[in-house]
Amino acid sequence: MIAPPRNPNLLAKHTRDGARPRILLPPGLGDCHWVILKLRDFLSKHCAIAEADVWLWDMGGPRRSAEFIQRVPFLRFVDYMVIPRIYGAQLRELCRTDRTVISNYCGFDFAFALNGWMELGKPIDNAMGSEPEWDYPILEAAQETAFALEHRAKGPWILTYFSALLWANELGVQSVRNLLTRLEASFPGHRILQVGLPWDSEFADKLGRPREFNMCGQTDPDEYFALLRGCDGMVGFANGNTILTTYFGRPTVMVWNRKRYPNSGFRSNWVQPGAKYSSLEMEDFSPGRAADDLLRLTGGFTENADWNAAINIKAAASCAEALNACGDPVSPDRKSPLGSLNQESA
């Protein structure tokens, strides 16, 4: 792995010569998103350039955040990094308290995390001493757009996310099965798909659905982001999947566990104004209520059909534009299609 330079005067150097600051972010998709919402304004106030080289701290979990970072044009992903144990206490403080930034940490200009702040129910507007950028850009690769068009030709889709690594066993197989049945009734003509990582497949397989339903671990990064951006709605546990569908403007019903996240402020303190979003406590969960909430957020199936047509027109135009910009959508490096885009923006 590529280590950042060990220079105690990094911040002063970068402020002086305009080099990109080196920053450390937490590994989760949602965790990164919260910081990025505040990051460009923070950097513009503290550095000579509102761009950054990004390392993600390696905690041994999933590694989809690197592909996410590559889609943000003012960031350049460098590597994952295992943080030496002697520095671990400060990172735990970031994740468990209302502290959000550490300067000159372990060779980085800044280490960020909003996990503790958010879980305490504090408004994201007040975090990091900067303003949120509610419409920061997340680039869409030509491969991603092409996959979305191909996938929508099979019919529109609703996403779900229920994992045994969170609270699916507590919620129960039958409750999720009943939800899927209600979603099919509420959204005729839609396919119901479960997204997730390979270890989320075990619970999905218990639901007795058609083979196509379980997309856990079956998508590359382009396909994964295409499913999130292009869905007509999402119902699932609070995690990076549902956080990103909310940011992408997709109607999202997020299911929370009151025992794990007792502060009610955390249900909405990160949600952008005007989002098609609602929260539902797992302890109060019912399949009918979750499906009805999603139907309400979409405006009903009739409006949804018009919305689908608009998406298809927009997607076709985006695809043509992306192909002109990027060339052949079948990249020889399928896993990192945005590498060249980020180099150009560097």
C-alpha positions as CSV (number, residue, x, y, z in Angstrom):
1,M,0.0,0.0,0.0
2,I,1.1,3.6,-0.7
3,A,1.8,5.4,2.6
4,P,1.5,9.2,2.8
5,P,4.7,11.1,3.4
6,R,5.7,11.5,7.1
7,N,6.0,15.3,7.2
8,P,4.9,17.2,10.4
9,N,4.5,20.4,8.3
10,L,2.1,18.9,5.7
11,L,-0.7,21.4,6.4
12,A,1.5,24.4,6.2
13,K,3.2,23.1,3.0
14,H,0.0,22.4,1.2
15,T,-1.6,25.7,2.2
16,R,1.5,27.4,0.9
17,D,2.2,25.7,-2.5
18,G,-1.3,24.7,-3.5
19,A,-0.7,20.9,-3.5
20,R,-3.6,18.6,-2.9
21,P,-4.1,18.0,0.8
22,R,-3.9,14.3,1.8
23,I,-6.9,13.2,3.7
24,L,-8.1,10.0,5.5
25,L,-11.7,8.9,5.3
26,P,-13.6,6.0,6.9
27,P,-14.3,3.0,4.8
28,G,-18.1,2.9,4.6
29,L,-20.1,4.3,1.7
30,G,-22.4,6.3,3.9
31,D,-19.6,7.4,6.1
32,C,-17.7,8.8,3.1
33,H,-20.8,10.5,1.7
34,W,-21.4,12.4,4.9
35,V,-17.9,13.8,4.9
36,I,-18.0,14.6,1.2
37,L,-21.1,16.6,1.7
38,K,-19.1,19.0,3.8
39,L,-15.6,18.5,2.4
40,R,-15.3,21.0,-0.5
41,D,-16.4,24.0,1.6
42,F,-14.0,22.8,4.4
43,L,-11.1,22.5,2.0
44,S,-11.8,25.9,0.5
45,K,-11.5,27.5,3.9
46,H,-8.4,25.6,5.2
47,C,-6.4,24.8,2.1
48,A,-5.2,26.5,-1.1
49,I,-7.1,24.0,-3.3
50,A,-10.6,22.5,-2.7
51,E,-9.5,19.1,-4.0
52,A,-7.8,16.2,-2.2
53,D,-5.9,12.9,-2.4
54,V,-7.9,10.3,-0.5
55,W,-6.9,7.3,1.5
56,L,-9.5,5.1,3.1
57,W,-8.6,3.4,6.4
58,D,-8.6,-0.4,6.0
59,M,-10.8,-2.1,8.6
60,G,-10.9,-5.4,6.7
61,G,-14.5,-4.9,5.5
62,P,-16.0,-4.3,2.0
63,R,-14.1,-2.1,-0.4
64,R,-16.7,-0.4,-2.5
65,S,-16.0,3.1,-1.3
66,A,-12.9,3.3,-3.5
67,E,-15.1,3.1,-6.6
68,F,-17.4,5.7,-5.0
69,I,-14.5,8.1,-4.4
70,Q,-13.3,7.7,-8.0
71,R,-16.7,9.1,-9.1
72,V,-16.3,12.4,-7.2
73,P,-14.3,14.7,-9.5
74,F,-12.6,16.8,-6.9
75,L,-11.2,13.7,-5.1
76,R,-8.5,11.3,-6.2
77,F,-8.4,7.9,-4.6
78,V,-4.9,6.7,-3.7
79,D,-5.1,3.6,-1.6
80,Y,-6.4,1.8,1.5
81,M,-4.3,2.1,4.6
82,V,-4.1,0.0,7.7
83,I,-3.7,2.5,10.6
84,P,-1.0,1.6,13.1
85,R,-2.5,0.5,16.5
86,I,-0.9,3.4,18.3
87,Y,-3.0,5.8,16.3
88,G,-6.2,3.9,16.7
89,A,-7.6,5.7,19.8
90,Q,-8.0,8.9,17.9
91,L,-9.9,7.2,15.1
92,R,-12.2,5.6,17.7
93,E,-12.8,9.1,19.1
94,L,-13.9,10.3,15.7
95,C,-16.4,7.4,15.3
96,R,-17.8,7.6,18.8
97,T,-17.9,11.3,19.8
98,D,-18.8,14.6,18.3
99,R,-15.3,15.2,17.1
100,T,-15.2,15.3,13.3
101,V,-11.7,16.3,12.2
102,I,-8.1,15.6,13.3
103,S,-5.4,17.7,11.7
104,N,-1.9,16.4,11.0
105,Y,-2.8,12.8,11.8
106,C,-0.5,9.9,11.1
107,G,1.1,11.8,8.1
108,F,-2.2,13.1,6.7
109,D,-3.3,16.7,6.6
110,F,-6.8,15.7,7.9
111,A,-8.6,12.6,9.1
112,F,-12.4,12.9,9.0
113,A,-15.4,11.0,10.3
114,L,-18.9,12.1,11.1
115,N,-20.2,8.8,12.5
116,G,-20.2,9.9,16.2
117,W,-21.6,13.3,15.3
118,M,-24.4,11.9,13.3
119,E,-25.3,9.1,15.8
120,L,-25.6,11.8,18.5
121,G,-28.4,13.3,16.4
122,K,-26.5,16.6,15.6
123,P,-27.4,18.4,12.4
124,I,-24.9,17.8,9.6
125,D,-25.2,21.5,8.8
126,N,-23.2,22.3,11.9
127,A,-20.5,19.7,11.4
128,M,-16.8,20.4,10.4
129,G,-17.4,24.2,10.4
130,S,-18.5,24.1,6.8
131,E,-21.6,24.2,4.6
132,P,-23.1,21.1,3.1
133,E,-22.9,20.7,-0.7
134,W,-26.2,19.0,-1.3
135,D,-25.6,18.5,-5.0
136,Y,-22.0,17.6,-5.2
137,P,-21.3,15.7,-8.4
138,I,-21.0,11.9,-8.6
139,L,-19.9,11.0,-12.1
140,E,-21.6,8.3,-14.2
141,A,-19.4,6.2,-16.4
142,A,-20.5,5.1,-19.9
143,Q,-20.5,1.5,-18.7
144,E,-22.9,2.4,-15.9
145,T,-25.3,4.2,-18.2
146,A,-25.2,1.4,-20.8
147,F,-26.0,-1.2,-18.1
148,A,-28.9,0.9,-16.8
149,L,-30.4,1.1,-20.2
150,E,-30.0,-2.6,-20.8
151,H,-31.4,-3.5,-17.4
152,R,-34.4,-1.2,-17.8
153,A,-35.3,-2.9,-21.0
154,K,-36.2,-5.9,-18.9
155,G,-38.5,-3.7,-16.8
156,P,-38.2,-1.1,-14.0
157,W,-37.1,-2.3,-10.6
158,I,-37.5,-1.7,-6.9
159,L,-34.5,-2.5,-4.6
160,T,-34.4,-4.0,-1.1
161,Y,-31.6,-4.4,1.3
162,F,-32.0,-6.8,4.3
163,S,-28.9,-8.4,5.7
164,A,-28.3,-11.0,8.5
165,L,-25.2,-9.0,9.3
166,L,-27.5,-6.3,10.5
167,W,-31.0,-7.2,11.9
168,A,-32.7,-9.4,9.3
169,N,-32.8,-12.4,11.5
170,E,-34.5,-10.3,14.2
171,L,-37.0,-8.9,11.7
172,G,-37.7,-12.4,10.4
173,V,-37.8,-14.1,7.0
174,Q,-41.6,-14.1,6.9
175,S,-41.8,-10.3,7.4
176,V,-39.5,-9.7,4.5
177,R,-41.3,-12.2,2.3
178,N,-44.6,-10.4,3.1
179,L,-43.0,-7.1,2.2
180,L,-41.8,-8.4,-1.2
181,T,-45.3,-9.6,-1.9
182,R,-46.8,-6.2,-1.0
183,L,-44.2,-4.4,-3.2
184,E,-45.1,-6.6,-6.1
185,A,-48.8,-5.7,-5.6
186,S,-48.1,-2.0,-5.2
187,F,-45.8,-1.7,-8.1
188,P,-47.1,-3.9,-10.9
189,G,-44.7,-4.5,-13.7
190,H,-41.7,-3.9,-11.5
191,R,-39.0,-6.4,-10.6
192,I,-38.0,-6.6,-7.0
193,L,-34.2,-7.0,-6.5
194,Q,-32.1,-7.4,-3.5
195,V,-28.7,-5.6,-3.5
196,G,-25.8,-6.3,-1.3
197,L,-22.4,-7.9,-0.9
198,P,-21.6,-11.6,-1.2
199,W,-22.2,-12.3,2.5
200,D,-25.7,-10.7,2.3
201,S,-26.7,-13.6,0.0
202,E,-27.4,-16.1,2.7
203,F,-30.5,-14.2,4.0
204,A,-31.7,-13.4,0.5
205,D,-31.6,-17.0,-0.5
206,K,-33.9,-17.9,2.4
207,L,-36.7,-15.7,0.9
208,G,-37.5,-18.2,-1.8
209,R,-37.5,-15.7,-4.6
210,P,-36.7,-16.2,-8.3
211,R,-33.0,-16.4,-9.1
212,E,-32.9,-12.9,-10.5
213,F,-34.0,-11.4,-7.2
214,N,-30.7,-12.0,-5.4
215,M,-28.1,-9.5,-6.8
216,C,-25.9,-9.7,-3.7
217,G,-22.3,-10.0,-4.9
218,Q,-23.4,-10.4,-8.5
219,T,-22.6,-6.8,-9.7
220,D,-19.4,-5.0,-10.6
221,P,-19.1,-1.4,-9.4
222,D,-20.7,0.0,-12.6
223,E,-23.7,-2.3,-12.3
224,Y,-24.1,-1.7,-8.6
225,F,-24.2,2.1,-9.0
226,A,-26.5,1.8,-12.0
227,L,-29.0,-0.2,-9.9
228,L,-28.9,2.4,-7.2
229,R,-29.3,5.4,-9.5
230,G,-31.9,3.8,-11.7
231,C,-34.3,2.2,-9.2
232,D,-37.8,3.4,-8.8
233,G,-37.6,3.0,-5.0
234,M,-35.7,1.3,-2.2
235,V,-36.8,-0.3,1.1
236,G,-34.1,-1.5,3.4
237,F,-32.0,-1.2,6.5
238,A,-30.0,1.9,7.3
239,N,-26.7,1.6,5.5
240,G,-24.7,2.9,2.6
241,N,-27.1,1.4,0.0
242,T,-30.1,3.3,1.3
243,I,-28.1,6.4,2.1
244,L,-27.0,6.7,-1.5
245,T,-30.4,6.0,-3.0
246,T,-31.7,8.9,-0.9
247,Y,-28.9,11.1,-2.2
248,F,-29.6,10.0,-5.8
249,G,-33.2,11.2,-5.4
250,R,-34.7,7.8,-5.4
251,P,-37.7,7.2,-3.1
252,T,-36.3,5.5,-0.1
253,V,-37.9,3.9,3.0
254,M,-35.1,3.3,5.5
255,V,-35.6,0.8,8.3
256,W,-33.8,1.6,11.6
257,N,-33.0,-0.4,14.7
258,R,-33.9,1.7,17.8
259,K,-31.7,-0.5,20.0
260,R,-28.6,0.1,17.8
261,Y,-29.4,3.8,17.0
262,P,-31.5,5.2,19.8
263,N,-31.2,8.9,18.9
264,S,-34.1,9.8,16.8
265,G,-32.2,12.8,15.3
266,F,-30.0,10.4,13.4
267,R,-33.0,9.3,11.3
268,S,-33.0,12.6,9.3
269,N,-30.0,14.8,10.3
270,W,-28.1,13.9,7.1
271,V,-31.0,13.9,4.5
272,Q,-30.9,16.6,1.8
273,P,-33.9,19.1,1.6
274,G,-36.7,17.8,-0.5
275,A,-35.6,14.2,-0.5
276,K,-38.1,11.5,-1.2
277,Y,-37.3,9.7,2.1
278,S,-39.0,8.3,5.1
279,S,-37.8,6.4,8.2
280,L,-39.4,3.4,9.8
281,E,-38.5,1.9,13.1
282,M,-37.9,-1.9,12.9
283,E,-39.8,-2.3,16.2
284,D,-42.8,-0.8,14.4
285,F,-42.2,-2.5,11.1
286,S,-45.1,-3.9,9.1
287,P,-44.9,-5.0,5.4
288,G,-48.0,-3.0,4.5
289,R,-46.7,0.2,6.1
290,A,-43.3,0.0,4.4
291,A,-44.9,-0.7,1.0
292,D,-47.5,2.1,1.5
293,D,-44.7,4.5,2.5
294,L,-42.8,3.8,-0.7
295,L,-45.9,4.1,-2.8
296,R,-46.6,7.5,-1.2
297,L,-43.0,8.7,-1.9
298,T,-43.2,7.8,-5.5
299,G,-46.6,9.5,-6.0
300,G,-48.3,6.3,-7.0
301,F,-47.9,4.0,-9.9
302,T,-49.4,6.3,-12.5
303,E,-47.0,9.1,-11.8
304,N,-44.2,6.6,-11.5
305,A,-44.9,5.4,-15.1
306,D,-44.5,8.9,-16.4
307,W,-41.3,9.2,-14.3
308,N,-40.0,6.0,-15.9
309,A,-40.5,7.4,-19.4
310,A,-38.6,10.6,-18.4
311,I,-35.8,8.5,-17.0
312,N,-35.5,6.5,-20.2
313,I,-35.2,9.7,-22.3
314,K,-32.7,11.2,-20.0
315,A,-30.7,8.0,-19.8
316,A,-30.5,7.7,-23.6
317,A,-29.1,11.3,-23.8
318,S,-26.7,10.6,-21.0
319,C,-25.5,7.5,-22.6
320,A,-24.8,9.2,-25.9
321,E,-23.0,12.0,-24.2
322,A,-20.9,9.5,-22.1
323,L,-20.0,7.5,-25.2
324,N,-18.8,10.6,-27.0
325,A,-16.7,11.6,-24.0
326,C,-15.3,8.2,-23.1
327,G,-15.3,6.2,-26.3
328,D,-16.1,2.5,-26.3
329,P,-18.3,1.6,-23.2
330,V,-16.6,-1.8,-23.0
331,S,-13.5,-0.8,-21.1
332,P,-10.6,-3.2,-20.9
333,D,-10.4,-2.3,-17.2
334,R,-14.0,-3.0,-16.3
335,K,-13.5,-2.6,-12.6
336,S,-12.0,1.0,-12.8
337,P,-13.8,2.7,-15.7
338,L,-13.4,6.2,-14.2
339,G,-9.7,6.1,-13.7
340,S,-9.0,8.1,-16.9
341,L,-11.7,10.7,-16.0
342,N,-10.1,11.3,-12.6
343,Q,-6.7,11.7,-14.1
344,E,-8.0,14.3,-16.4
345,S,-9.6,16.2,-13.5
346,A,-6.5,15.9,-11.3
